[in-house]
Amino acid sequence: MAYNTLTGTVNFSNSVRGAIASMVDNYSTQAIGGSKSFTSTLSASAFRSEAGDIVPPALTAIAGDSADRLIVSDGDGTATCDATLTFSSTSLTASYFSGSARGLTALPIGGANVDGQLSSSNIYYGVGLTTNSNQLVVSGGEGISTADGVTVDMATNGGLGMTSSKLRVDPYDATAKGAVSNNDTFLISDSDSSNVLKNTTLTVLKTYMTDNITKWDPGGSDNDVQTKSGTGFAGGGNLTFDGTTLTLAGGLTASVNISASAFYGDGANLTNIAAGGSTGSGGEGEIQFMLSTDGAFASDGAFSFKTGSSGAAGTSLTCSNLVVTHGVKLPYAVKTANYTLLVSDNVIYMSGNANNLTASLPAAATVDGTVYYIKNISKHRETEIDPNGSEKIEYTSSVSIGEGEGMRIQALEISTGVYAWQIIGTTMPLP
């Protein structure tokens, strides 16, 4: 390519604007001498250094020039390149950005990067978070409530509870069951599987206990009391218990005292019993006393107890000389209606303020020898004492006692097989 040198004023044929290339040809060199003014922008694909200085120059100096650094004008014809502001093909890199950041993407979020409130609509969040009125909130799920903070909705009697701010299994929160069933399920920590929590049934537990716990079957016959025999148990048949009676066949040896509410048998095989203790002395029915300090019992014949074939009526306690040093307590009953006396009665008070009352006596033969004391404590009323059937009270069919009066009567056999009642006083009887 040849170069042409242009002198004087450069004019364009059809416009005040043009390119230098349009004024040169391919065969000669052209030069522009002097100063040339352009009324509009002068553009070229390149300016060569041989053209000399451009007046005024665009930049006179560039500080910190290096690859990929952006040039920033200093405002005085000089520029500066900062190592923290670079552009490499597709990315702009800086140590700090300020402003609204509108249109920027992939911005890192950190404590010093955001000023003011950041709308949740501009945040990417994963499972468990959501947005509500541009606020970031926790997203609830099944059994999880977030109305007043994150809470767990636990069923009533569900077996879970909070202890020391921790969720734990709480057996006291569960419903109690009176009797367990084979299909009931239990939670266990599986020691064979790194203590993973698993469940099992009562049937499985029972099978394990049956198969792994050492047990001994009883020996002998029904009701045999079991005793140790080697590593097991056995029943020899000499000691049995039927639910009521403990029976021993053979001897009983003990290194300490044996106590019981009662002992039965003739005591023939008992040893170390004080003399007289097993046989006593005196006549039939005489009550035995320890008359000395040697442990022996004896009777002086003054106190005896006998039972008759007729039951309570024939039972007697006899004392040849009874001395009472304290008050005597007699059994009594107050009756407000007609009453038939019983064998067990002693003192009867009749209190019929509305009507006259009748005290009926039992058959004298059934209470032979018994003494009753009957007193009328009614106001302005009488009490009639009426013997059984055709029996008499001193040859009369009945006896009446008035207000405040009493009568002591006794059943007796007046002749063979003939019984009646006899009045023996009007005062309270002695015991």
C-alpha positions as CSV (number, residue, x, y, z in Angstrom):
1,M,0.0,0.0,0.0
2,A,1.3,3.5,-0.9
3,Y,0.9,6.5,1.4
4,N,-0.3,10.0,0.1
5,T,0.6,13.1,1.9
6,L,-2.2,15.6,2.1
7,T,-1.5,19.3,2.4
8,G,-3.9,22.1,3.0
9,T,-7.5,21.6,3.9
10,V,-9.1,18.2,3.4
11,N,-12.6,18.3,1.9
12,F,-15.0,15.5,1.5
13,S,-17.0,15.4,-1.7
14,N,-20.3,14.7,-0.3
15,S,-20.2,15.2,3.5
16,V,-18.4,17.0,6.3
17,R,-17.6,13.6,7.7
18,G,-15.5,10.9,6.2
19,A,-12.7,8.4,6.8
20,I,-9.1,8.8,5.8
21,A,-9.3,5.5,4.0
22,S,-11.6,7.0,1.5
23,M,-9.0,9.5,0.5
24,V,-6.1,7.3,-0.2
25,D,-5.4,4.8,-2.9
26,N,-3.5,1.6,-3.0
27,Y,-0.5,3.0,-4.9
28,S,0.8,6.2,-3.3
29,T,1.6,7.5,0.2
30,Q,-0.2,10.6,1.3
31,A,0.7,13.0,4.1
32,I,-1.3,15.6,5.8
33,G,0.8,18.7,6.5
34,G,0.0,21.4,9.0
35,S,-3.0,21.4,11.3
36,K,-6.2,19.8,10.2
37,S,-9.5,20.5,11.9
38,F,-12.5,18.1,11.8
39,T,-15.9,19.5,12.5
40,S,-17.1,16.1,13.7
41,T,-15.8,12.9,15.2
42,L,-12.7,11.5,13.6
43,S,-12.7,7.7,13.5
44,A,-10.2,5.2,12.3
45,S,-9.6,1.5,12.8
46,A,-6.2,2.4,14.1
47,F,-3.8,5.2,14.7
48,R,-0.1,4.6,14.1
49,S,2.6,6.1,16.2
50,E,4.3,7.5,13.2
51,A,1.5,10.0,13.0
52,G,3.1,11.8,15.9
53,D,1.4,13.3,19.0
54,I,-2.3,13.8,19.0
55,V,-3.1,17.2,20.3
56,P,-4.6,17.4,22.8
57,P,-3.7,13.8,23.8
58,A,-6.5,11.6,25.3
59,L,-4.3,10.3,28.1
60,T,-0.9,11.3,29.1
61,A,-0.2,8.6,31.6
62,I,-1.7,5.3,32.9
63,A,-0.7,4.2,36.4
64,G,-0.7,0.5,37.4
65,D,-1.2,-0.7,33.9
66,S,-1.5,-4.5,33.8
67,A,-3.4,-7.1,31.8
68,D,-7.2,-7.3,32.3
69,R,-7.3,-4.2,34.6
70,L,-9.9,-1.6,33.8
71,I,-8.6,2.0,33.2
72,V,-10.3,4.7,35.4
73,S,-9.8,8.3,34.4
74,D,-8.2,10.6,37.0
75,G,-9.9,13.7,35.3
76,D,-6.6,15.4,34.4
77,G,-5.6,13.4,31.3
78,T,-4.1,10.6,33.4
79,A,-5.7,7.2,34.3
80,T,-5.2,4.6,36.9
81,C,-5.6,0.8,36.7
82,D,-6.5,-0.9,40.0
83,A,-5.6,-4.5,40.7
84,T,-9.0,-5.1,42.4
85,L,-11.0,-4.1,39.3
86,T,-10.6,-6.4,36.4
87,F,-12.5,-7.7,33.4
88,S,-11.6,-11.0,31.8
89,S,-13.6,-11.8,28.7
90,T,-17.0,-12.5,30.5
91,S,-16.6,-11.5,34.2
92,L,-16.2,-8.2,36.0
93,T,-14.3,-8.6,39.3
94,A,-14.1,-6.1,42.1
95,S,-13.4,-6.3,45.9
96,Y,-16.4,-4.1,46.7
97,F,-19.7,-3.1,45.0
98,S,-22.1,-0.4,46.3
99,G,-25.5,0.7,45.1
100,S,-28.9,-1.0,44.5
101,A,-27.3,-3.9,42.7
102,R,-30.4,-4.0,40.5
103,G,-29.9,-6.4,37.6
104,L,-27.0,-8.2,39.3
105,T,-27.3,-12.0,39.7
106,A,-25.5,-14.7,41.7
107,L,-24.6,-12.3,44.5
108,P,-23.2,-14.0,47.7
109,I,-25.3,-13.3,50.8
110,G,-23.3,-12.4,53.9
111,G,-23.5,-10.3,57.0
112,A,-21.7,-7.3,55.5
113,N,-23.2,-7.6,52.0
114,V,-26.8,-6.5,52.7
115,D,-27.9,-3.2,54.1
116,G,-31.5,-2.9,55.4
117,Q,-34.2,-5.6,55.0
118,L,-33.9,-8.2,52.3
119,S,-37.2,-9.3,50.9
120,S,-37.8,-13.1,51.1
121,S,-39.1,-13.1,47.5
122,N,-35.5,-12.5,46.5
123,I,-34.1,-15.4,48.5
124,Y,-33.7,-19.0,47.4
125,Y,-34.8,-21.3,50.2
126,G,-35.1,-25.1,50.4
127,V,-37.5,-27.5,52.2
128,G,-38.8,-26.2,55.5
129,L,-38.9,-22.5,54.7
130,T,-41.4,-20.4,52.9
131,T,-42.4,-16.7,52.4
132,N,-45.2,-14.8,54.0
133,S,-45.7,-11.1,53.2
134,N,-42.1,-10.9,52.0
135,Q,-40.9,-12.4,55.3
136,L,-39.0,-15.6,55.5
137,V,-40.8,-18.1,57.8
138,V,-40.5,-21.7,58.8
139,S,-42.9,-24.0,56.9
140,G,-44.9,-26.3,59.1
141,G,-45.6,-29.9,58.3
142,E,-47.6,-32.8,59.7
143,G,-47.7,-32.4,63.5
144,I,-45.6,-29.2,63.3
145,S,-47.2,-25.9,64.2
146,T,-45.5,-22.5,63.4
147,A,-48.2,-20.1,64.6
148,D,-46.3,-19.2,67.8
149,G,-42.8,-20.5,66.9
150,V,-42.1,-24.0,66.0
151,T,-44.1,-26.4,68.2
152,V,-44.8,-30.2,68.0
153,D,-48.4,-31.2,68.2
154,M,-48.4,-34.3,70.5
155,A,-51.4,-36.5,71.0
156,T,-53.0,-36.8,74.4
157,N,-51.8,-39.9,76.2
158,G,-49.4,-40.5,73.3
159,G,-46.5,-41.4,75.5
160,L,-44.3,-38.4,74.6
161,G,-43.5,-35.4,76.7
162,M,-41.0,-32.5,77.2
163,T,-38.4,-33.0,79.9
164,S,-35.7,-30.3,80.4
165,S,-36.7,-28.8,77.1
166,K,-36.1,-32.1,75.3
167,L,-38.6,-34.4,73.7
168,R,-38.6,-37.8,75.4
169,V,-40.6,-41.0,75.7
170,D,-42.8,-40.5,78.8
171,P,-44.6,-43.7,80.0
172,Y,-46.6,-41.6,82.5
173,D,-48.2,-39.7,79.6
174,A,-49.6,-43.0,78.2
175,T,-53.0,-44.6,79.1
176,A,-52.6,-47.3,81.8
177,K,-53.6,-50.8,80.8
178,G,-54.7,-53.2,83.5
179,A,-53.8,-56.5,81.9
180,V,-51.3,-57.1,79.0
181,S,-52.0,-59.2,75.9
182,N,-49.8,-61.3,73.8
183,N,-49.9,-58.9,70.9
184,D,-49.0,-55.8,73.0
185,T,-45.9,-54.0,71.6
186,F,-42.9,-52.8,73.5
187,L,-40.0,-50.5,72.5
188,I,-36.5,-52.0,72.9
189,S,-33.0,-50.9,72.2
190,D,-31.5,-53.6,70.0
191,S,-28.0,-54.2,71.5
192,D,-27.3,-56.6,68.6
193,S,-27.8,-53.7,66.1
194,S,-26.0,-50.7,67.5
195,N,-28.9,-50.0,69.9
196,V,-31.3,-49.2,67.1
197,L,-34.8,-48.6,68.5
198,K,-37.1,-51.5,67.6
199,N,-40.3,-53.0,68.8
200,T,-41.3,-56.5,69.9
201,T,-44.4,-58.2,71.3
202,L,-45.2,-59.8,74.7
203,T,-45.3,-63.1,73.0
204,V,-41.6,-62.7,71.9
205,L,-40.6,-61.7,75.4
206,K,-42.4,-64.7,76.9
207,T,-40.7,-67.0,74.5
208,Y,-37.3,-65.5,75.2
209,M,-37.8,-65.9,79.0
210,T,-39.0,-69.5,78.6
211,D,-36.1,-70.4,76.5
212,N,-33.3,-68.6,78.3
213,I,-34.1,-68.4,82.0
214,T,-33.1,-71.4,84.0
215,K,-36.0,-73.0,85.8
216,W,-36.7,-76.1,87.8
217,D,-39.9,-78.1,87.7
218,P,-41.3,-79.3,91.0
219,G,-40.9,-82.9,92.1
220,G,-43.0,-85.2,94.1
221,S,-46.8,-85.4,94.4
222,D,-49.5,-82.8,94.6
223,N,-49.3,-80.6,97.8
224,D,-45.7,-81.7,98.5
225,V,-43.7,-78.8,100.0
226,Q,-40.6,-78.4,97.8
227,T,-37.1,-78.5,99.2
228,K,-33.7,-78.1,97.5
229,S,-32.4,-81.3,95.9
230,G,-29.0,-80.8,94.2
231,T,-29.5,-78.1,91.6
232,G,-33.3,-78.6,91.6
233,F,-36.3,-79.1,93.8
234,A,-38.1,-82.2,95.1
235,G,-41.0,-83.1,97.3
236,G,-40.6,-86.1,99.6
237,G,-44.2,-86.5,100.7
238,N,-43.4,-86.0,104.4
239,L,-44.3,-82.3,104.4
240,T,-47.5,-81.3,102.6
241,F,-49.8,-78.3,102.5
242,D,-53.3,-78.5,101.0
243,G,-54.0,-74.8,101.3
244,T,-55.3,-75.0,104.8
245,T,-53.3,-77.5,106.8
246,L,-49.5,-78.0,107.0
247,T,-48.9,-81.7,107.6
248,L,-45.6,-83.2,108.8
249,A,-45.0,-87.0,108.8
250,G,-41.9,-87.6,111.0
251,G,-39.8,-85.5,113.3
252,L,-39.4,-81.7,113.3
253,T,-36.1,-80.2,114.4
254,A,-35.4,-76.5,114.8
255,S,-32.5,-74.5,116.2
256,V,-34.9,-71.7,117.3
257,N,-38.3,-71.5,118.8
258,I,-41.3,-72.5,116.8
259,S,-44.4,-70.4,117.2
260,A,-48.0,-70.8,115.8
261,S,-51.5,-69.6,116.6
262,A,-52.2,-73.2,117.7
263,F,-50.6,-76.6,118.0
264,Y,-52.6,-79.9,117.6
265,G,-51.9,-83.4,118.7
266,D,-51.0,-85.2,121.9
267,G,-47.5,-83.8,122.1
268,A,-46.1,-87.2,122.7
269,N,-42.9,-86.5,120.8
270,L,-42.3,-83.0,122.2
271,T,-39.2,-82.6,124.4
272,N,-37.9,-80.2,127.0
273,I,-41.4,-79.4,128.3
274,A,-41.6,-78.6,132.0
275,A,-43.0,-81.3,134.2
276,G,-46.7,-81.2,134.7
277,G,-47.1,-78.9,131.7
278,S,-48.7,-81.6,129.5
279,T,-50.8,-83.6,132.0
280,G,-51.8,-81.2,134.7
281,S,-53.4,-82.3,138.0
282,G,-56.7,-82.3,139.8
283,G,-60.2,-83.4,138.7
284,E,-62.0,-83.1,135.4
285,G,-62.6,-79.5,134.3
286,E,-60.4,-78.0,136.9
287,I,-58.5,-74.9,135.6
288,Q,-54.7,-75.3,135.8
289,F,-52.4,-72.6,137.2
290,M,-48.7,-72.4,137.5
291,L,-48.4,-72.6,141.3
292,S,-44.6,-72.4,141.4
293,T,-41.7,-71.1,139.4
294,D,-40.6,-74.4,138.0
295,G,-42.9,-74.2,135.0
296,A,-45.3,-76.9,136.2
297,F,-49.1,-76.5,136.2
298,A,-51.5,-77.8,138.9
299,S,-55.1,-77.2,140.2
300,D,-56.3,-76.6,143.8
301,G,-59.9,-77.5,142.8
302,A,-61.3,-74.0,143.5
303,F,-61.9,-73.1,139.9
304,S,-63.4,-75.3,137.3
305,F,-65.1,-75.2,133.9
306,K,-67.5,-77.8,132.6
307,T,-69.6,-78.2,129.5
308,G,-72.8,-80.1,129.3
309,S,-74.4,-82.1,126.5
310,S,-77.1,-79.5,126.2
311,G,-74.7,-76.8,125.0
312,A,-74.6,-73.4,126.5
313,A,-77.3,-74.3,129.0
314,G,-75.2,-77.0,130.5
315,T,-72.0,-75.0,130.5
316,S,-70.8,-73.7,133.9
317,L,-67.8,-71.9,135.4
318,T,-67.5,-72.6,139.1
319,C,-65.5,-70.8,141.7
320,S,-65.6,-71.7,145.4
321,N,-64.7,-68.2,146.5
322,L,-64.9,-65.3,144.0
323,V,-63.4,-62.0,145.1
324,V,-64.1,-59.0,142.8
325,T,-61.7,-56.1,143.3
326,H,-63.0,-53.9,140.4
327,G,-66.3,-53.1,138.8
328,V,-68.2,-55.9,137.2
329,K,-69.2,-55.6,133.5
330,L,-72.4,-57.4,132.5
331,P,-73.7,-57.7,128.9
332,Y,-77.0,-55.9,128.4
333,A,-79.4,-54.8,125.6
334,V,-82.2,-52.2,125.4
335,K,-85.3,-53.2,123.5
336,T,-88.0,-50.7,122.3
337,A,-90.4,-53.4,120.9
338,N,-91.6,-56.8,121.9
339,Y,-88.7,-59.2,122.4
340,T,-87.9,-62.9,122.9
341,L,-84.9,-63.5,125.1
342,L,-82.0,-65.5,123.7
343,V,-79.6,-68.0,125.4
344,S,-76.8,-65.4,125.2
345,D,-78.8,-62.6,126.9
346,N,-78.1,-61.5,130.4
347,V,-79.7,-58.1,131.3
348,I,-82.6,-56.7,129.2
349,Y,-84.0,-53.2,129.5
350,M,-87.5,-52.7,128.0
351,S,-88.2,-49.2,126.9
352,G,-91.6,-48.8,125.3
353,N,-92.8,-45.2,125.9
354,A,-95.6,-45.5,123.3
355,N,-97.1,-48.9,124.2
356,N,-96.8,-51.7,126.7
357,L,-94.2,-54.2,125.8
358,T,-93.8,-58.0,126.2
359,A,-90.6,-59.8,127.1
360,S,-91.0,-63.4,126.0
361,L,-88.9,-66.1,127.7
362,P,-87.3,-69.0,125.9
363,A,-88.3,-72.6,126.7
364,A,-86.9,-73.2,130.2
365,A,-85.6,-76.6,129.3
366,T,-83.2,-75.0,126.7
367,V,-81.7,-72.6,129.2
368,D,-81.9,-74.6,132.4
369,G,-80.2,-72.7,135.3
370,T,-80.0,-69.5,133.4
371,V,-80.7,-66.3,135.3
372,Y,-82.2,-63.3,133.4
373,Y,-82.7,-59.8,134.8
374,I,-85.5,-57.8,133.1
375,K,-86.2,-54.1,134.0
376,N,-88.9,-51.8,132.7
377,I,-87.5,-48.3,131.9
378,S,-90.6,-47.1,130.1
379,K,-92.5,-44.0,131.2
380,H,-96.1,-44.8,132.4
381,R,-96.0,-48.1,130.6
382,E,-95.9,-51.7,131.8
383,T,-93.8,-54.7,130.6
384,E,-95.3,-58.1,130.6
385,I,-92.9,-61.1,131.2
386,D,-94.4,-64.1,129.3
387,P,-93.1,-67.7,129.7
388,N,-92.9,-70.1,126.7
389,G,-96.0,-72.1,125.9
390,S,-97.7,-73.6,129.0
391,E,-94.7,-72.9,131.3
392,K,-95.4,-70.8,134.4
393,I,-93.7,-68.1,136.5
394,E,-94.2,-69.3,140.0
395,Y,-97.5,-70.9,138.9
396,T,-98.8,-67.9,137.0
397,S,-99.1,-67.5,133.2
398,S,-97.3,-64.1,133.2
399,V,-96.0,-61.3,135.4
400,S,-96.2,-57.5,134.8
401,I,-93.7,-55.0,136.1
402,G,-94.3,-51.3,136.2
403,E,-92.3,-48.2,135.5
404,G,-88.8,-48.5,137.1
405,E,-89.4,-52.1,138.4
406,G,-87.1,-55.0,137.7
407,M,-87.2,-58.8,138.1
408,R,-84.6,-61.5,138.3
409,I,-85.8,-64.9,137.3
410,Q,-84.2,-68.3,136.7
411,A,-85.1,-71.4,134.7
412,L,-85.1,-74.6,136.6
413,E,-86.3,-78.2,136.5
414,I,-88.9,-78.5,139.3
415,S,-89.5,-82.2,138.8
416,T,-88.3,-84.8,136.3
417,G,-88.9,-83.4,132.9
418,V,-90.9,-80.4,134.2
419,Y,-89.4,-77.0,133.8
420,A,-90.6,-73.6,135.1
421,W,-89.4,-70.1,136.0
422,Q,-88.7,-68.9,139.6
423,I,-88.5,-65.3,140.7
424,I,-85.3,-65.0,142.8
425,G,-85.2,-61.2,143.4
426,T,-85.9,-57.7,142.1
427,T,-82.3,-56.4,142.0
428,M,-79.5,-56.7,139.5
429,P,-77.9,-60.1,139.7
430,L,-74.2,-60.7,140.6
431,P,-72.1,-62.1,137.9
